[in-house]
Amino acid sequence: MLDGMNFVITGGARGIGASAARMVASLGGRVVITDVDDVEGEQVAADIAEGGHLAKYFHCDIADAKEVASLMEFTADTLGGIDVVHNNAGIHEATISEDCSIEGMSDETWDRVMAINLRGPWLCSKYAVPYLKRSEYPSIINAGSNASFVGASGNLAYGPSKTGIVGLTRNLAVDLAKYKIRVNCYCPSNIRTRMTEDYIESSGDPGAMFNLTKTHLMPRLGEPEEVAELVCFLASRQASFVTGAIWLIDGGQLAWRGTADTIGLA
């Protein structure tokens, strides 16, 4: 399905990024994983390589243009080119600030969220384009969110950054169409990642899981592997007529207005 295709996956040390990297390799792709967590990033790459697949790790802060340029050069040199950029890396203000209110959040927190979630995908796309132009099946896949479409409490930086990703995806799709570079975006709801599990454990609320899933028509957390399946499809030749698309993978969350108790799922 992805035989011989070369991937850059940001935020690949864990969660959706790590799952995507493993799945890409299992389907015949080659991958460079990038993150700022060197220990876990190196381990993911080593695990994939032990399975007989080509995978390398490269440290990169995607908000830094020089580091991003070096990442793309390293990937092209190591893998022989770039076919797919998976802009997966992202952060939420709650992970770097105790106060996420409009009055309490620092300017620096806002700037950092925007730098990783929106500037990062812009930079990765910008510096990958010269290599993508040489690919037979080039594409960019961006990570949006349910927060790309609806507001939520405590989301004052994350939400706008993910709304911006939808706009970036559509505009990149238009500008890069002349090079046959497809650009798509997936928008998940609550996925079983370490960040989600840490929230549930630290909340001290026995109903924390229900609070996360009560707006899902599928009353559970999504799994990283389920998102990885979508990523691999969007990267594949089977999706060759798909560009500028925004794919919900949210358990039906945005299909209705209600909570699980109103339809007997509680």
C-alpha positions in Angstrom: 0.0 0.0 0.0 2.9 2.4 0.8 5.7 0.4 -0.7 8.8 2.5 -1.2 7.3 5.8 0.0 9.3 8.1 2.3 7.7 9.8 5.3 8.5 12.5 7.7 6.3 12.2 10.9 6.5 15.0 13.4 5.6 14.3 17.0 6.5 10.7 16.3 7.8 9.7 19.8 4.4 8.6 21.1 0.6 8.5 20.5 -0.8 9.0 17.0 2.6 9.8 15.6 4.3 6.7 16.9 1.3 4.5 15.7 1.4 6.1 12.3 5.2 5.5 12.0 4.8 1.8 12.9 1.9 1.3 10.5 3.7 3.1 7.7 6.6 0.8 8.1 4.4 -2.3 8.2 2.9 -1.2 4.9 6.2 -0.9 3.2 7.1 2.8 3.8 10.3 4.3 5.1 10.1 6.9 7.9 12.0 9.6 9.7 10.5 10.3 13.1 11.0 13.7 14.6 10.3 15.0 18.1 12.0 16.7 21.0 11.7 13.6 23.2 14.9 12.0 22.1 14.6 8.9 24.4 11.2 7.8 23.2 11.7 8.9 19.6 14.9 6.9 19.3 13.1 3.9 20.9 10.3 4.0 18.4 12.7 4.2 15.5 14.8 1.3 16.9 11.7 -0.8 17.4 10.7 -0.3 13.8 14.2 -1.0 12.6 14.3 -4.2 14.5 11.4 -5.4 12.4 13.5 -5.0 9.3 12.2 -1.6 8.2 14.1 1.6 7.5 13.4 4.1 10.3 15.5 6.9 11.7 15.0 9.5 14.4 15.9 13.2 14.1 15.6 15.7 16.9 13.7 18.8 15.8 11.8 21.7 17.3 9.3 22.3 14.4 8.9 25.9 15.5 12.5 26.6 14.5 12.9 27.2 10.7 16.6 26.2 10.6 15.9 22.9 12.4 13.0 22.1 10.1 15.2 22.8 7.0 17.8 20.4 8.5 15.1 17.8 9.1 14.0 17.8 5.5 17.5 17.7 4.2 18.4 14.8 6.5 15.2 12.9 5.5 15.9 13.3 1.8 19.5 12.3 2.2 18.7 9.3 4.4 15.6 7.9 2.6 16.4 9.1 -0.9 13.6 11.7 -1.1 10.3 12.8 0.6 6.9 11.6 -0.5 4.7 12.4 2.6 4.9 14.9 5.4 2.7 14.0 8.4 2.3 17.2 10.5 1.2 15.4 13.7 3.1 17.3 16.5 1.0 19.5 18.7 0.6 20.7 22.3 -2.2 22.1 24.5 -1.8 25.1 26.7 -2.8 23.0 29.8 0.5 21.1 29.4 2.6 24.2 29.8 0.4 26.5 31.9 -1.6 26.1 35.1 -3.9 29.0 34.2 -5.6 28.7 30.7 -8.0 31.6 31.2 -7.9 34.6 29.0 -6.7 36.8 31.9 -4.3 34.2 33.4 -2.6 32.7 30.3 0.7 34.3 29.5 1.5 35.7 26.1 4.4 33.2 25.9 2.1 30.3 26.4 -0.2 31.5 23.5 2.9 32.0 21.3 4.3 28.6 22.0 1.0 26.8 21.2 0.7 28.7 18.0 4.4 28.0 17.2 4.1 24.3 17.5 0.5 23.7 16.2 0.4 26.2 13.3 3.8 27.7 12.5 5.3 24.2 12.7 3.1 22.6 10.0 3.6 25.7 7.9 7.4 25.5 8.2 7.4 21.7 7.6 5.3 22.1 4.5 7.4 25.1 3.3 10.8 23.3 3.6 9.4 20.0 2.3 8.0 21.3 -0.9 11.2 21.3 -2.9 11.6 17.6 -2.2 7.9 16.8 -2.6 8.0 18.3 -6.1 10.3 15.4 -7.1 7.9 12.7 -5.8 5.5 10.7 -7.9 2.9 10.6 -5.1 3.5 13.6 -2.9 1.2 14.7 -0.1 1.0 16.6 3.2 -1.3 15.4 6.0 -2.1 17.8 8.8 -3.4 17.1 12.3 -6.5 19.1 13.1 -9.0 18.4 15.9 -12.6 18.6 16.8 -11.5 21.9 18.2 -11.0 23.1 14.6 -14.8 23.5 14.5 -16.2 24.1 18.0 -15.3 25.9 21.1 -14.6 24.5 24.5 -13.6 25.7 27.9 -9.9 26.1 28.5 -9.1 25.9 24.7 -8.2 29.5 24.0 -4.9 28.8 22.3 -5.3 25.2 21.2 -8.7 25.8 19.5 -7.6 28.7 17.4 -4.4 26.9 16.4 -6.4 23.9 15.2 -8.9 26.1 13.4 -6.0 27.6 11.6 -4.9 24.1 10.5 -8.1 23.7 8.5 -7.5 27.0 6.7 -3.8 26.1 6.1 -4.8 22.8 4.7 -7.2 24.2 2.2 -5.0 27.0 1.1 -2.0 24.8 0.7 -4.1 22.4 -1.4 -4.9 25.2 -3.7 -1.4 26.6 -4.1 0.3 23.2 -4.4 -2.2 21.6 -6.8 0.0 22.7 -9.8 2.7 20.5 -8.4 0.3 17.6 -7.9 1.0 17.8 -4.1 -2.1 16.7 -2.2 -2.9 18.3 1.1 -5.4 16.9 3.6 -6.3 17.1 7.2 -7.7 14.7 9.8 -9.7 15.9 12.9 -9.9 13.6 15.8 -11.8 13.9 19.1 -10.6 12.2 22.2 -7.9 9.6 21.5 -6.3 7.2 23.9 -2.9 8.9 24.1 -0.6 9.4 27.1 -1.9 13.0 27.4 -5.5 11.7 27.6 -4.6 9.0 30.1 -2.6 11.4 32.3 -5.6 13.7 32.4 -7.9 10.9 33.5 -5.5 9.7 36.1 -4.7 13.1 37.5 -8.3 14.4 37.6 -9.3 12.4 40.7 -12.8 12.3 39.1 -14.2 8.8 38.7 -16.4 10.2 35.9 -13.4 11.6 33.9 -13.6 9.0 31.2 -17.3 9.5 30.8 -16.8 13.3 30.6 -14.4 12.8 27.7 -16.6 10.3 25.8 -20.1 11.4 26.6 -20.4 13.4 23.3 -19.1 10.4 21.2 -21.8 8.4 19.4 -19.2 5.6 19.7 -19.0 5.8 23.6 -15.3 5.2 24.0 -11.9 6.8 23.3 -10.5 6.5 19.9 -7.3 4.4 19.5 -4.2 5.9 17.9 -4.1 3.0 15.5 -7.5 4.0 14.1 -6.2 7.5 13.3 -3.0 5.9 11.8 -5.2 3.9 9.5 -6.7 7.1 8.1 -3.3 8.7 7.8 -2.0 5.8 5.8 -5.0 5.9 3.5 -4.6 9.6 2.9 -1.0 9.0 2.0 -1.6 6.1 -0.3 -2.2 5.9 -4.0 -5.8 4.9 -3.2 -6.4 8.5 -2.1 -5.0 10.0 -5.3 -8.2 12.0 -6.0 -8.4 13.4 -2.4 -7.0 16.8 -1.7 -8.1 19.8 0.3 -10.3 17.5 2.4 -11.0 17.7 6.1 -11.7 14.3 7.6 -13.5 13.9 10.9 -12.5 10.9 13.0 -14.4 11.8 16.1 -16.7 8.9 17.0 -19.6 10.9 15.6 -19.0 13.8 18.1 -19.8 16.6 15.7 -22.8 14.9 14.1 -25.2 15.8 16.8 -26.0 18.1 19.7 -26.4 16.2 22.9 -24.7 13.9 25.4 -24.7 10.2 25.9 -27.3 10.1 28.6 -29.9 11.6 26.2 -29.8 8.5 23.9 -29.3 5.8 26.5 -25.5 5.4 26.2 -24.7 6.6 29.7 
